[in-house]
Amino acid sequence: MSYIGNQPAEKYTTFSVQHFTTSATTTYTLDYPVANENEIALFINNVRQEPGASYAYTADGTNLVLSAATSASDTMYAVFIGKAVQTVTPGANSITASMFNSNTSFQFPTQLYVAEATLTDGATIDWNLETQQVAKVTLGGNRTLNAPTNQNAGGFYGLMVIQDGTGSRTLSFNAVYKFTNGSAPTLTTTAAAKDILVFRSDGTNLYEVGRSLNVS
């Protein structure tokens, strides 16, 4: 079975118990929220009470209501035999692809995007597609873009190439980069110019699906 969030540990556990300070009242507050009175076992003077509106008590959320008032001399405690399910935040990095139903579509209430990463400039430039799906690099000289790592077939990857303050920098591409008509783009040479390239992967090569040169 798959889980959203951390997988429950297979260990023994105990039920939570709450002891009350009694008084001449019919209302008490529970330590934990419950869906209804059937999720607790209530004992008064060590006698288990029958749940239900027509019987000894009702419960909803953290509200416990008795059909008859207790007295200060009574002893009362509740055993939580079924806590209400609450909304929780899954632990960091605990959700994996196998936990999602591949036949289900999702509508997200907010924007989803891949944060832009910055590649390290150098004579040869590395591009890790696992963590840098959308990236930029500022060229400080004539460079070569190495074969990317961690391609996924069907994945789309974007790279913005920026000229430094000097400009006239060139970029050569590894053979895994496949361009329209077999011709790599000629980068804009103006200082601070931006060129954007978009690729689709087949798992081995990156195929150009878009180029926007001298974007300004």
N, C-alpha and C positions, 0 to 999 in steps of 0.2 A: 504494500500500500504506500502511496506517495503522500507527503504532507506539505502543507504550506507552512513554512517556518521550520523551526528545529524539530527533529523527530523525537517523540516522547521516549524517555528512558524506560527500559524494562526493569523496574525496581519495585519493591514493596513500598506501600505508602500507608499512611494512617488518616482517619477522618479528623477534621477539625472539630473541636468542641468549644462551646461558649458557655461559661457560667454567669448567671445573672445575679445582680443584687436586687432582691425583690422588695416590693412595696405594695401599697393598696392601689393597684392600677391594672388596667387591662392591656396597656400598650408598652411595647419594648422595641429596642433597636438592635438588629442583628449585626454581627461583625462583618458578614459577607452577604451580598445580594443573592436572592434565590428567585426562581421563576414562580414558584407557588409553595404552599405549605407541605407538599409531598416531598420536598427536597430536604426537609429537616425532620429529625426525630426529637420530639420535645418531651422532657421528663419533668414532672413536678412532684416533689417529695418521693423521688425514685420510682414513680409510676408513669409509664409511657402514656401520653395523651393521644387521642384519636384526631387526626387532621380533618379539616373541612369546616365550612361555614355553619353547618348544622351540628357540629361537634365541639371540640375543645379549642381549636385555634385556626387562624388563617395567617398566611404570610405572602408578601409580595415585595420584591426588592429587598430593602433592609427593614421593612415594617412587619412586626409581629403583633397580632391582635388576638387576645384571649377572649373566650366567651364568658369567662367569669374572672373577677379580679383576684389577684394573689394577695397575700399578706406578707408583712415583713418577716414573719417566722418561717415562711415557705422556702424550700430549696428548689431551684429550677436551673436546668441546663439543656442545651440543644446540641445535637450531633448533626453536622452538615453531611448528609449522605449524597447530595448532588448539588454542586454549586452551579449557579447560572453561568452560561457561557458569556464571556466578556470579549470585547474587541481588543486585540493586542497587536503590537508591531513586531513582525518577524525579526529575528536576529540578523545582524549584518552578515551579508554573503551567505545566507541560509537558503535562499530560493534558487533552484536550478531549473534548467529547461525541461527536465523530465516531469516537473510538477505541474506543467501547464497542459491542458487538453489541446492537442494540435488541430482539432476539428471545431474549435470554438473561436469566434471572432470577439475582439474586445473593443470597447469604446472607452477611451481614456478622457477624464475630465480636464486634464491639463496637458500642456505641450510636452512631447517627448523629443529628445535630441541627444546627439553625441557631442560631448564637450570638445572643443578644439584643442589639439595638442600641438606642441612646438617641437619640431625635429632639431636635432643638434647639428649645426653647420660644421663642415669639415671637408677635406679633400674628397672623401667619399661619405655619403649620407645614408644612414640606415633608416628604415621605416618599418616599425612593428605594427602591423594592422590590428593586432589583438587589442592594443591599448591606444592606438593612434589612427582610428578609422577616418577621422576628419582632422587634417593636420595642415600646418604651415611651416615654411622654412625661409629664412632670410639668407641669401647667398652673399658670402663675404669674399668670393673668388670664383674661379671657374671650377665647377664641381661635377661629380658623378653620383647619380642616384642608384644605390645598390638594389639588388632584387629584394622585394619586401618579404617579411616573414609573417607566418600565421594567416595566410589567405584562407577564406572560406568561399567555396563555390556559391555563386549567387549574390555575394556581398558587393556592395558599392562603396567606393573609397574616394575621398576627395583630398586634393593637395593644392594649397595656395603657395606659389613661388614668388618671393618678394626680392627685388633688387635692393642692395644696401645703398648707402648714401653716395657711393661712387658710381654704381651702375655698370652696364656693359658686361655683366657676369653671364656665363653660359652654364647650361646644365645638360650633361649627357645621361642617357638612360640605359639601364641594364636591358638585356634582350627580352626579358619577360614582359616588358611594357610594349604593348601592341597599339599602334596608332592608325588613325584613319588614312587610308591609301598608303600605309606603310611608311608615313613620313612624320617624324617627331616634330613638335612645334618649335618655331624659332621664338625664343623668349623676347619680350619687350626689354630693351636695354636702358631705358630711362631710369635715373636714380629713383628709388622707392616705388617703382612700377610693380603692379600686381598682375600675375597670370594665374588662372584657376584651371585645374585639370581634374576630370572625374573619370573613374574607371569602374568596370564591372569585372569580377573575377570568375574564372571557371575552375578555380582551385589550383591552377598551375600558372596561368598568365593573367595579366591585367589588361583588359581591352578598353581603349578610350571610348567613352560614350559622350564626352562633352569637353570643350575647351573654350575658355573665354579669356582672350588676350587683352592686355592693357586696360583692365577694368578700372574705371575711375568715375 
